[in-house]
């Protein structure tokens, strides 16, 4: 979504970002996507791109006392999901856990 992509440069300019998880969908017809892509490429961060990199469901990263667990995320949804629109209907879902509370 353009609102998410539009915020990328601002986020990278104002926060220390060590890891970036991307679905891998390229939208070269969108200036907003191109600006976000340029910012990600210039960032001093590990970029996990689901088009090329495996990030299995259940993978967990720890950041201090916070845990992020991958629930679902694909470059393209599995064929048996029969999702109309294919790659444009993708996203990443994670569980965030902190102090015995979590959100999805």
Biopython code that builds the backbone (N, CA, C, O; Angstrom):
import numpy as np
from Bio.PDB.StructureBuilder import StructureBuilder

atoms = [
    (1, "UNK", "N", (0.828, -1.187, 0.000)),
    (1, "UNK", "CA", (0.000, 0.000, 0.000)),
    (1, "UNK", "C", (0.869, 1.246, 0.000)),
    (1, "UNK", "O", (1.931, 1.274, 0.622)),
    (2, "UNK", "N", (0.419, 2.256, -0.688)),
    (2, "UNK", "CA", (1.208, 3.476, -0.829)),
    (2, "UNK", "C", (1.496, 4.154, 0.500)),
    (2, "UNK", "O", (2.564, 4.740, 0.671)),
    (3, "UNK", "N", (0.558, 4.086, 1.452)),
    (3, "UNK", "CA", (0.819, 4.730, 2.739)),
    (3, "UNK", "C", (1.971, 4.051, 3.471)),
    (3, "UNK", "O", (2.766, 4.727, 4.124)),
    (4, "UNK", "N", (2.075, 2.738, 3.375)),
    (4, "UNK", "CA", (3.194, 2.035, 4.001)),
    (4, "UNK", "C", (4.494, 2.355, 3.279)),
    (4, "UNK", "O", (5.509, 2.638, 3.914)),
    (5, "UNK", "N", (4.462, 2.312, 1.970)),
    (5, "UNK", "CA", (5.662, 2.602, 1.187)),
    (5, "UNK", "C", (6.109, 4.044, 1.370)),
    (5, "UNK", "O", (7.306, 4.322, 1.446)),
    (6, "UNK", "N", (5.156, 4.955, 1.440)),
    (6, "UNK", "CA", (5.485, 6.368, 1.587)),
    (6, "UNK", "C", (6.206, 6.676, 2.884)),
    (6, "UNK", "O", (6.936, 7.665, 2.958)),
    (7, "UNK", "N", (6.022, 5.859, 3.905)),
    (7, "UNK", "CA", (6.640, 6.095, 5.212)),
    (7, "UNK", "C", (8.048, 5.524, 5.326)),
    (7, "UNK", "O", (8.740, 5.810, 6.303)),
    (8, "UNK", "N", (8.489, 4.736, 4.368)),
    (8, "UNK", "CA", (9.769, 4.030, 4.484)),
    (8, "UNK", "C", (10.937, 4.983, 4.711)),
    (8, "UNK", "O", (11.704, 4.784, 5.653)),
    (9, "UNK", "N", (11.094, 5.992, 3.894)),
    (9, "UNK", "CA", (12.226, 6.916, 4.032)),
    (9, "UNK", "C", (12.211, 7.591, 5.399)),
    (9, "UNK", "O", (13.248, 7.693, 6.055)),
    (10, "UNK", "N", (11.051, 8.045, 5.823)),
    (10, "UNK", "CA", (10.949, 8.720, 7.121)),
    (10, "UNK", "C", (11.338, 7.771, 8.264)),
    (10, "UNK", "O", (12.062, 8.159, 9.180)),
    (11, "UNK", "N", (10.860, 6.554, 8.202)),
    (11, "UNK", "CA", (11.207, 5.569, 9.232)),
    (11, "UNK", "C", (12.713, 5.338, 9.257)),
    (11, "UNK", "O", (13.328, 5.361, 10.322)),
    (12, "UNK", "N", (13.306, 5.115, 8.088)),
    (12, "UNK", "CA", (14.743, 4.842, 8.026)),
    (12, "UNK", "C", (15.575, 6.056, 8.428)),
    (12, "UNK", "O", (16.677, 5.901, 8.955)),
    (13, "UNK", "N", (15.063, 7.259, 8.187)),
    (13, "UNK", "CA", (15.772, 8.483, 8.579)),
    (13, "UNK", "C", (15.704, 8.748, 10.080)),
    (13, "UNK", "O", (16.608, 9.375, 10.633)),
    (14, "UNK", "N", (14.648, 8.283, 10.749)),
    (14, "UNK", "CA", (14.432, 8.630, 12.151)),
    (14, "UNK", "C", (14.658, 7.493, 13.148)),
    (14, "UNK", "O", (14.682, 7.728, 14.356)),
    (15, "UNK", "N", (14.821, 6.282, 12.661)),
    (15, "UNK", "CA", (14.999, 5.140, 13.553)),
    (15, "UNK", "C", (16.174, 4.292, 13.095)),
    (15, "UNK", "O", (16.514, 4.263, 11.912)),
    (16, "UNK", "N", (16.788, 3.604, 14.047)),
    (16, "UNK", "CA", (17.833, 2.641, 13.713)),
    (16, "UNK", "C", (17.144, 1.350, 13.298)),
    (16, "UNK", "O", (16.493, 0.695, 14.112)),
    (17, "UNK", "N", (17.288, 0.993, 12.046)),
    (17, "UNK", "CA", (16.651, -0.208, 11.502)),
    (17, "UNK", "C", (17.754, -1.189, 11.124)),
    (17, "UNK", "O", (18.588, -0.896, 10.268)),
    (18, "UNK", "N", (17.753, -2.349, 11.763)),
    (18, "UNK", "CA", (18.802, -3.337, 11.507)),
    (18, "UNK", "C", (18.365, -4.435, 10.548)),
    (18, "UNK", "O", (19.197, -5.047, 9.879)),
    (19, "UNK", "N", (17.044, -4.688, 10.479)),
    (19, "UNK", "CA", (16.521, -5.724, 9.585)),
    (19, "UNK", "C", (15.282, -5.192, 8.876)),
    (19, "UNK", "O", (14.437, -4.530, 9.477)),
    (20, "UNK", "N", (15.197, -5.497, 7.591)),
    (20, "UNK", "CA", (14.033, -5.117, 6.799)),
    (20, "UNK", "C", (13.515, -6.379, 6.128)),
    (20, "UNK", "O", (14.266, -7.087, 5.458)),
    (21, "UNK", "N", (12.238, -6.657, 6.308)),
    (21, "UNK", "CA", (11.601, -7.812, 5.679)),
    (21, "UNK", "C", (10.725, -7.313, 4.545)),
    (21, "UNK", "O", (9.798, -6.531, 4.759)),
    (22, "UNK", "N", (11.024, -7.772, 3.336)),
    (22, "UNK", "CA", (10.278, -7.364, 2.142)),
    (22, "UNK", "C", (9.609, -8.578, 1.524)),
    (22, "UNK", "O", (10.155, -9.682, 1.551)),
    (23, "UNK", "N", (8.418, -8.367, 0.963)),
    (23, "UNK", "CA", (7.738, -9.468, 0.281)),
    (23, "UNK", "C", (8.427, -9.821, -1.026)),
    (23, "UNK", "O", (8.342, -10.962, -1.478)),
    (24, "UNK", "N", (9.101, -8.868, -1.635)),
    (24, "UNK", "CA", (9.767, -9.107, -2.915)),
    (24, "UNK", "C", (8.971, -8.628, -4.109)),
    (24, "UNK", "O", (9.474, -8.626, -5.233)),
    (25, "UNK", "N", (7.729, -8.220, -3.878)),
    (25, "UNK", "CA", (6.914, -7.702, -4.976)),
    (25, "UNK", "C", (7.487, -6.366, -5.429)),
    (25, "UNK", "O", (7.638, -5.444, -4.627)),
    (26, "UNK", "N", (7.804, -6.265, -6.706)),
    (26, "UNK", "CA", (8.348, -5.029, -7.268)),
    (26, "UNK", "C", (7.246, -4.294, -8.008)),
    (26, "UNK", "O", (6.524, -4.882, -8.813)),
    (27, "UNK", "N", (7.124, -3.013, -7.731)),
    (27, "UNK", "CA", (6.094, -2.191, -8.375)),
    (27, "UNK", "C", (6.783, -1.017, -9.070)),
    (27, "UNK", "O", (6.617, 0.140, -8.681)),
    (28, "UNK", "N", (7.547, -1.336, -10.091)),
    (28, "UNK", "CA", (8.357, -0.324, -10.772)),
    (28, "UNK", "C", (7.516, 0.724, -11.491)),
    (28, "UNK", "O", (8.052, 1.719, -11.978)),
    (29, "UNK", "N", (6.211, 0.512, -11.562)),
    (29, "UNK", "CA", (5.308, 1.493, -12.165)),
    (29, "UNK", "C", (4.840, 2.535, -11.146)),
    (29, "UNK", "O", (4.041, 3.412, -11.476)),
    (30, "UNK", "N", (5.336, 2.439, -9.914)),
    (30, "UNK", "CA", (4.915, 3.328, -8.832)),
    (30, "UNK", "C", (6.098, 4.158, -8.337)),
    (30, "UNK", "O", (7.100, 3.600, -7.891)),
    (31, "UNK", "N", (5.990, 5.477, -8.411)),
    (31, "UNK", "CA", (7.055, 6.343, -7.896)),
    (31, "UNK", "C", (7.226, 6.172, -6.394)),
    (31, "UNK", "O", (8.343, 6.257, -5.883)),
    (32, "UNK", "N", (6.134, 5.932, -5.687)),
    (32, "UNK", "CA", (6.208, 5.709, -4.244)),
    (32, "UNK", "C", (7.028, 4.463, -3.952)),
    (32, "UNK", "O", (7.873, 4.473, -3.056)),
    (33, "UNK", "N", (6.789, 3.390, -4.699)),
    (33, "UNK", "CA", (7.556, 2.160, -4.507)),
    (33, "UNK", "C", (9.027, 2.393, -4.851)),
    (33, "UNK", "O", (9.909, 1.926, -4.129)),
    (34, "UNK", "N", (9.300, 3.101, -5.931)),
    (34, "UNK", "CA", (10.680, 3.359, -6.346)),
    (34, "UNK", "C", (11.439, 4.152, -5.280)),
    (34, "UNK", "O", (12.605, 3.859, -5.016)),
    (35, "UNK", "N", (10.803, 5.145, -4.667)),
    (35, "UNK", "CA", (11.449, 5.910, -3.588)),
    (35, "UNK", "C", (11.712, 5.011, -2.376)),
    (35, "UNK", "O", (12.784, 5.073, -1.773)),
    (36, "UNK", "N", (10.743, 4.186, -2.026)),
    (36, "UNK", "CA", (10.920, 3.272, -0.897)),
    (36, "UNK", "C", (12.046, 2.286, -1.181)),
    (36, "UNK", "O", (12.879, 2.025, -0.312)),
    (37, "UNK", "N", (12.074, 1.743, -2.383)),
    (37, "UNK", "CA", (13.117, 0.793, -2.776)),
    (37, "UNK", "C", (14.497, 1.431, -2.687)),
    (37, "UNK", "O", (15.440, 0.805, -2.203)),
    (38, "UNK", "N", (14.620, 2.657, -3.146)),
    (38, "UNK", "CA", (15.892, 3.376, -3.084)),
    (38, "UNK", "C", (16.332, 3.575, -1.634)),
    (38, "UNK", "O", (17.512, 3.422, -1.319)),
    (39, "UNK", "N", (15.401, 3.913, -0.760)),
    (39, "UNK", "CA", (15.716, 4.102, 0.655)),
    (39, "UNK", "C", (16.161, 2.799, 1.303)),
    (39, "UNK", "O", (17.101, 2.790, 2.098)),
    (40, "UNK", "N", (15.493, 1.703, 0.970)),
    (40, "UNK", "CA", (15.865, 0.397, 1.526)),
    (40, "UNK", "C", (17.263, 0.008, 1.058)),
    (40, "UNK", "O", (18.076, -0.464, 1.853)),
    (41, "UNK", "N", (17.545, 0.202, -0.220)),
    (41, "UNK", "CA", (18.864, -0.148, -0.755)),
    (41, "UNK", "C", (19.973, 0.675, -0.115)),
    (41, "UNK", "O", (21.096, 0.191, 0.024)),
    (42, "UNK", "N", (19.673, 1.915, 0.278)),
    (42, "UNK", "CA", (20.675, 2.789, 0.891)),
    (42, "UNK", "C", (20.823, 2.542, 2.393)),
    (42, "UNK", "O", (21.781, 3.015, 3.004)),
    (43, "UNK", "N", (19.900, 1.816, 2.980)),
    (43, "UNK", "CA", (19.916, 1.584, 4.429)),
    (43, "UNK", "C", (21.046, 0.639, 4.810)),
    (43, "UNK", "O", (21.411, -0.259, 4.053)),
    (44, "UNK", "N", (21.585, 0.861, 5.993)),
    (44, "UNK", "CA", (22.608, -0.031, 6.534)),
    (44, "UNK", "C", (21.892, -1.097, 7.361)),
    (44, "UNK", "O", (21.960, -1.107, 8.590)),
    (45, "UNK", "N", (21.200, -1.999, 6.649)),
    (45, "UNK", "CA", (20.378, -2.999, 7.327)),
    (45, "UNK", "C", (20.429, -4.316, 6.564)),
    (45, "UNK", "O", (20.692, -4.343, 5.362)),
    (46, "UNK", "N", (20.177, -5.392, 7.271)),
    (46, "UNK", "CA", (20.020, -6.696, 6.643)),
    (46, "UNK", "C", (18.642, -6.723, 5.994)),
    (46, "UNK", "O", (17.634, -6.517, 6.669)),
    (47, "UNK", "N", (18.592, -6.973, 4.699)),
    (47, "UNK", "CA", (17.318, -7.014, 3.983)),
    (47, "UNK", "C", (16.971, -8.469, 3.692)),
    (47, "UNK", "O", (17.723, -9.175, 3.019)),
    (48, "UNK", "N", (15.831, -8.907, 4.201)),
    (48, "UNK", "CA", (15.313, -10.241, 3.930)),
    (48, "UNK", "C", (14.225, -10.063, 2.879)),
    (48, "UNK", "O", (13.199, -9.436, 3.140)),
    (49, "UNK", "N", (14.449, -10.609, 1.701)),
    (49, "UNK", "CA", (13.530, -10.464, 0.579)),
    (49, "UNK", "C", (12.905, -11.829, 0.311)),
    (49, "UNK", "O", (13.599, -12.767, -0.082)),
    (50, "UNK", "N", (11.594, -11.940, 0.524)),
    (50, "UNK", "CA", (10.928, -13.237, 0.400)),
    (50, "UNK", "C", (10.920, -13.781, -1.020)),
    (50, "UNK", "O", (10.581, -14.945, -1.234)),
    (51, "UNK", "N", (11.286, -12.961, -1.986)),
    (51, "UNK", "CA", (11.419, -13.454, -3.359)),
    (51, "UNK", "C", (12.649, -14.349, -3.477)),
    (51, "UNK", "O", (12.673, -15.286, -4.275)),
    (52, "UNK", "N", (13.682, -14.049, -2.665)),
    (52, "UNK", "CA", (14.949, -14.770, -2.764)),
    (52, "UNK", "C", (15.332, -15.507, -1.479)),
    (52, "UNK", "O", (16.052, -16.504, -1.531)),
    (53, "UNK", "N", (14.865, -15.030, -0.345)),
    (53, "UNK", "CA", (15.304, -15.552, 0.945)),
    (53, "UNK", "C", (14.180, -16.321, 1.630)),
    (53, "UNK", "O", (13.008, -15.963, 1.515)),
    (54, "UNK", "N", (14.545, -17.361, 2.329)),
    (54, "UNK", "CA", (13.567, -18.134, 3.084)),
    (54, "UNK", "C", (13.451, -17.554, 4.489)),
    (54, "UNK", "O", (14.458, -17.283, 5.143)),
    (55, "UNK", "N", (12.248, -17.372, 4.934)),
    (55, "UNK", "CA", (11.966, -16.902, 6.290)),
    (55, "UNK", "C", (10.791, -17.731, 6.787)),
    (55, "UNK", "O", (9.648, -17.277, 6.747)),
    (56, "UNK", "N", (11.070, -18.960, 7.260)),
    (56, "UNK", "CA", (10.010, -19.928, 7.553)),
    (56, "UNK", "C", (9.035, -19.466, 8.634)),
    (56, "UNK", "O", (9.398, -18.748, 9.566)),
    (57, "UNK", "N", (7.782, -19.904, 8.475)),
    (57, "UNK", "CA", (6.787, -19.653, 9.509)),
    (57, "UNK", "C", (7.291, -20.243, 10.815)),
    (57, "UNK", "O", (7.837, -21.346, 10.842)),
    (58, "UNK", "N", (7.104, -19.509, 11.884)),
    (58, "UNK", "CA", (7.575, -19.939, 13.194)),
    (58, "UNK", "C", (8.944, -19.399, 13.554)),
    (58, "UNK", "O", (9.354, -19.497, 14.711)),
    (59, "UNK", "N", (9.668, -18.826, 12.589)),
    (59, "UNK", "CA", (10.967, -18.212, 12.885)),
    (59, "UNK", "C", (10.759, -17.079, 13.879)),
    (59, "UNK", "O", (9.824, -16.289, 13.749)),
    (60, "UNK", "N", (11.634, -17.007, 14.868)),
    (60, "UNK", "CA", (11.501, -15.989, 15.909)),
    (60, "UNK", "C", (12.800, -15.216, 16.050)),
    (60, "UNK", "O", (13.887, -15.793, 16.082)),
    (61, "UNK", "N", (12.665, -13.904, 16.135)),
    (61, "UNK", "CA", (13.794, -13.021, 16.423)),
    (61, "UNK", "C", (13.569, -12.419, 17.801)),
    (61, "UNK", "O", (12.437, -12.128, 18.188)),
    (62, "UNK", "N", (14.651, -12.238, 18.532)),
    (62, "UNK", "CA", (14.567, -11.601, 19.846)),
    (62, "UNK", "C", (15.260, -10.251, 19.770)),
    (62, "UNK", "O", (16.373, -10.136, 19.257)),
    (63, "UNK", "N", (14.588, -9.239, 20.285)),
    (63, "UNK", "CA", (15.133, -7.891, 20.379)),
    (63, "UNK", "C", (14.979, -7.463, 21.834)),
    (63, "UNK", "O", (13.918, -6.986, 22.235)),
    (64, "UNK", "N", (16.036, -7.633, 22.623)),
    (64, "UNK", "CA", (15.911, -7.356, 24.052)),
    (64, "UNK", "C", (14.906, -8.313, 24.652)),
    (64, "UNK", "O", (15.081, -9.530, 24.587)),
    (65, "UNK", "N", (13.844, -7.762, 25.241)),
    (65, "UNK", "CA", (12.799, -8.593, 25.843)),
    (65, "UNK", "C", (11.597, -8.772, 24.919)),
    (65, "UNK", "O", (10.560, -9.288, 25.337)),
    (66, "UNK", "N", (11.733, -8.351, 23.681)),
    (66, "UNK", "CA", (10.648, -8.454, 22.706)),
    (66, "UNK", "C", (10.938, -9.579, 21.727)),
    (66, "UNK", "O", (12.068, -9.738, 21.266)),
    (67, "UNK", "N", (9.915, -10.354, 21.413)),
    (67, "UNK", "CA", (10.031, -11.443, 20.451)),
    (67, "UNK", "C", (9.100, -11.173, 19.272)),
    (67, "UNK", "O", (7.948, -10.782, 19.456)),
    (68, "UNK", "N", (9.612, -11.385, 18.062)),
    (68, "UNK", "CA", (8.821, -11.273, 16.841)),
    (68, "UNK", "C", (8.826, -12.653, 16.191)),
    (68, "UNK", "O", (9.890, -13.187, 15.879)),
    (69, "UNK", "N", (7.651, -13.230, 15.986)),
    (69, "UNK", "CA", (7.526, -14.552, 15.372)),
    (69, "UNK", "C", (6.790, -14.430, 14.046)),
    (69, "UNK", "O", (5.717, -13.832, 13.971)),
    (70, "UNK", "N", (7.379, -15.004, 13.001)),
    (70, "UNK", "CA", (6.759, -14.995, 11.679)),
    (70, "UNK", "C", (5.566, -15.936, 11.685)),
    (70, "UNK", "O", (5.705, -17.127, 11.964)),
    (71, "UNK", "N", (4.389, -15.395, 11.376)),
    (71, "UNK", "CA", (3.179, -16.205, 11.292)),
    (71, "UNK", "C", (2.959, -16.642, 9.848)),
    (71, "UNK", "O", (2.718, -17.818, 9.577)),
    (72, "UNK", "N", (3.044, -15.688, 8.926)),
    (72, "UNK", "CA", (2.837, -15.989, 7.515)),
    (72, "UNK", "C", (3.455, -14.881, 6.678)),
    (72, "UNK", "O", (3.433, -13.714, 7.067)),
    (73, "UNK", "N", (4.000, -15.245, 5.541)),
    (73, "UNK", "CA", (4.556, -14.257, 4.627)),
    (73, "UNK", "C", (5.126, -14.947, 3.410)),
    (73, "UNK", "O", (5.859, -15.929, 3.528)),
    (74, "UNK", "N", (4.788, -14.434, 2.244)),
    (74, "UNK", "CA", (5.189, -15.076, 0.999)),
    (74, "UNK", "C", (5.492, -14.023, -0.051)),
    (74, "UNK", "O", (4.982, -12.904, 0.006)),
    (75, "UNK", "N", (6.323, -14.395, -1.003)),
    (75, "UNK", "CA", (6.490, -13.579, -2.208)),
    (75, "UNK", "C", (5.234, -13.705, -3.058)),
    (75, "UNK", "O", (4.740, -12.721, -3.608)),
    (76, "UNK", "N", (4.731, -14.915, -3.157)),
    (76, "UNK", "CA", (3.471, -15.187, -3.859)),
    (76, "UNK", "C", (2.715, -16.211, -3.021)),
    (76, "UNK", "O", (3.320, -17.150, -2.506)),
    (77, "UNK", "N", (1.404, -16.045, -2.876)),
    (77, "UNK", "CA", (0.653, -16.999, -2.065)),
    (77, "UNK", "C", (0.661, -18.386, -2.705)),
    (77, "UNK", "O", (0.746, -18.508, -3.927)),
    (78, "UNK", "N", (0.573, -19.427, -1.885)),
    (78, "UNK", "CA", (0.519, -20.784, -2.440)),
    (78, "UNK", "C", (-0.651, -20.928, -3.419)),
    (78, "UNK", "O", (-1.726, -20.370, -3.196)),
    (79, "UNK", "N", (-0.436, -21.668, -4.485)),
    (79, "UNK", "CA", (-1.467, -21.854, -5.513)),
    (79, "UNK", "C", (-2.767, -22.410, -4.947)),
    (79, "UNK", "O", (-3.852, -22.032, -5.389)),
    (80, "UNK", "N", (-2.658, -23.313, -3.963)),
    (80, "UNK", "CA", (-3.873, -23.936, -3.438)),
    (80, "UNK", "C", (-4.738, -22.973, -2.619)),
    (80, "UNK", "O", (-5.842, -23.340, -2.217)),
    (81, "UNK", "N", (-4.263, -21.756, -2.365)),
    (81, "UNK", "CA", (-5.081, -20.754, -1.688)),
    (81, "UNK", "C", (-6.048, -20.105, -2.665)),
    (81, "UNK", "O", (-7.027, -19.481, -2.255)),
    (82, "UNK", "N", (-5.776, -20.251, -3.953)),
    (82, "UNK", "CA", (-6.653, -19.733, -5.004)),
    (82, "UNK", "C", (-7.034, -18.262, -4.762)),
    (82, "UNK", "O", (-8.210, -17.897, -4.775)),
    (83, "UNK", "N", (-6.014, -17.441, -4.542)),
    (83, "UNK", "CA", (-6.235, -16.021, -4.273)),
    (83, "UNK", "C", (-6.240, -15.255, -5.585)),
    (83, "UNK", "O", (-5.266, -15.275, -6.337)),
    (84, "UNK", "N", (-7.337, -14.588, -5.845)),
    (84, "UNK", "CA", (-7.456, -13.786, -7.058)),
    (84, "UNK", "C", (-6.527, -12.576, -6.950)),
    (84, "UNK", "O", (-6.502, -11.902, -5.920)),
    (85, "UNK", "N", (-5.779, -12.306, -7.992)),
    (85, "UNK", "CA", (-4.858, -11.179, -7.978)),
    (85, "UNK", "C", (-3.438, -11.587, -7.657)),
    (85, "UNK", "O", (-2.522, -10.771, -7.763)),
    (86, "UNK", "N", (-3.238, -12.841, -7.264)),
    (86, "UNK", "CA", (-1.905, -13.396, -7.053)),
    (86, "UNK", "C", (-0.992, -12.545, -6.196)),
    (86, "UNK", "O", (-1.311, -12.238, -5.047)),
    (87, "UNK", "N", (0.157, -12.160, -6.765)),
    (87, "UNK", "CA", (1.215, -11.499, -6.010)),
    (87, "UNK", "C", (0.795, -10.158, -5.420)),
    (87, "UNK", "O", (1.417, -9.699, -4.462)),
    (88, "UNK", "N", (-0.220, -9.527, -5.950)),
    (88, "UNK", "CA", (-0.661, -8.248, -5.376)),
    (88, "UNK", "C", (-1.499, -8.455, -4.112)),
    (88, "UNK", "O", (-1.898, -7.482, -3.472)),
    (89, "UNK", "N", (-1.762, -9.671, -3.759)),
    (89, "UNK", "CA", (-2.561, -9.973, -2.570)),
    (89, "UNK", "C", (-1.690, -10.674, -1.533)),
    (89, "UNK", "O", (-2.044, -11.738, -1.026)),
    (90, "UNK", "N", (-0.564, -10.072, -1.231)),
    (90, "UNK", "CA", (0.367, -10.686, -0.293)),
    (90, "UNK", "C", (0.608, -9.756, 0.884)),
    (90, "UNK", "O", (0.252, -8.578, 0.844)),
    (91, "UNK", "N", (1.199, -10.281, 1.902)),
    (91, "UNK", "CA", (1.540, -9.492, 3.071)),
    (91, "UNK", "C", (2.358, -10.336, 4.022)),
    (91, "UNK", "O", (2.635, -11.507, 3.763)),
    (92, "UNK", "N", (2.733, -9.731, 5.109)),
    (92, "UNK", "CA", (3.506, -10.410, 6.135)),
    (92, "UNK", "C", (2.755, -10.232, 7.449)),
    (92, "UNK", "O", (2.350, -9.123, 7.795)),
    (93, "UNK", "N", (2.574, -11.313, 8.166)),
    (93, "UNK", "CA", (1.926, -11.258, 9.467)),
    (93, "UNK", "C", (2.905, -11.783, 10.499)),
    (93, "UNK", "O", (3.575, -12.793, 10.286)),
    (94, "UNK", "N", (2.975, -11.077, 11.626)),
    (94, "UNK", "CA", (3.857, -11.533, 12.686)),
    (94, "UNK", "C", (3.174, -11.373, 14.030)),
    (94, "UNK", "O", (2.207, -10.626, 14.182)),
    (95, "UNK", "N", (3.705, -12.093, 14.990)),
    (95, "UNK", "CA", (3.243, -11.999, 16.377)),
    (95, "UNK", "C", (4.332, -11.272, 17.142)),
    (95, "UNK", "O", (5.509, -11.620, 17.039)),
    (96, "UNK", "N", (3.949, -10.273, 17.900)),
    (96, "UNK", "CA", (4.899, -9.533, 18.734)),
    (96, "UNK", "C", (4.574, -9.827, 20.191)),
    (96, "UNK", "O", (3.428, -9.710, 20.623)),
    (97, "UNK", "N", (5.600, -10.210, 20.937)),
    (97, "UNK", "CA", (5.394, -10.579, 22.330)),
    (97, "UNK", "C", (6.338, -9.772, 23.212)),
    (97, "UNK", "O", (7.533, -9.663, 22.937)),
    (98, "UNK", "N", (5.769, -9.202, 24.287)),
    (98, "UNK", "CA", (6.559, -8.426, 25.240)),
    (98, "UNK", "C", (5.870, -8.490, 26.595)),
    (98, "UNK", "O", (4.663, -8.267, 26.693)),
    (99, "UNK", "N", (6.621, -8.789, 27.625)),
    (99, "UNK", "CA", (6.094, -8.821, 29.002)),
    (99, "UNK", "C", (4.825, -9.660, 29.123)),
    (99, "UNK", "O", (3.820, -9.188, 29.654)),
    (100, "UNK", "N", (4.861, -10.870, 28.646)),
    (100, "UNK", "CA", (3.745, -11.814, 28.736)),
    (100, "UNK", "C", (2.476, -11.354, 28.029)),
    (100, "UNK", "O", (1.387, -11.846, 28.327)),
    (101, "UNK", "N", (2.607, -10.423, 27.105)),
    (101, "UNK", "CA", (1.469, -9.995, 26.285)),
    (101, "UNK", "C", (1.905, -10.070, 24.830)),
    (101, "UNK", "O", (3.080, -9.889, 24.511)),
    (102, "UNK", "N", (0.950, -10.339, 23.954)),
    (102, "UNK", "CA", (1.308, -10.405, 22.543)),
    (102, "UNK", "C", (0.187, -9.841, 21.692)),
    (102, "UNK", "O", (-0.975, -9.810, 22.097)),
    (103, "UNK", "N", (0.564, -9.394, 20.499)),
    (103, "UNK", "CA", (-0.403, -8.930, 19.515)),
    (103, "UNK", "C", (-0.064, -9.588, 18.194)),
    (103, "UNK", "O", (1.073, -9.993, 17.952)),
    (104, "UNK", "N", (-1.075, -9.685, 17.346)),
    (104, "UNK", "CA", (-0.906, -10.283, 16.018)),
    (104, "UNK", "C", (-1.176, -9.219, 14.998)),
    (104, "UNK", "O", (-1.096, -9.481, 13.798)),
]
sb = StructureBuilder()
sb.init_structure("model")
sb.init_model(0)
sb.init_chain("A")
sb.init_seg("    ")
for serial, (resi, resn, name, xyz) in enumerate(atoms, 1):
    if name == "N":
        sb.init_residue(resn, " ", resi, " ")
    sb.init_atom(name, np.array(xyz, "f"), 0.0, 1.0, " ", f" {name:<3s}", serial, name[0])
structure = sb.get_structure()
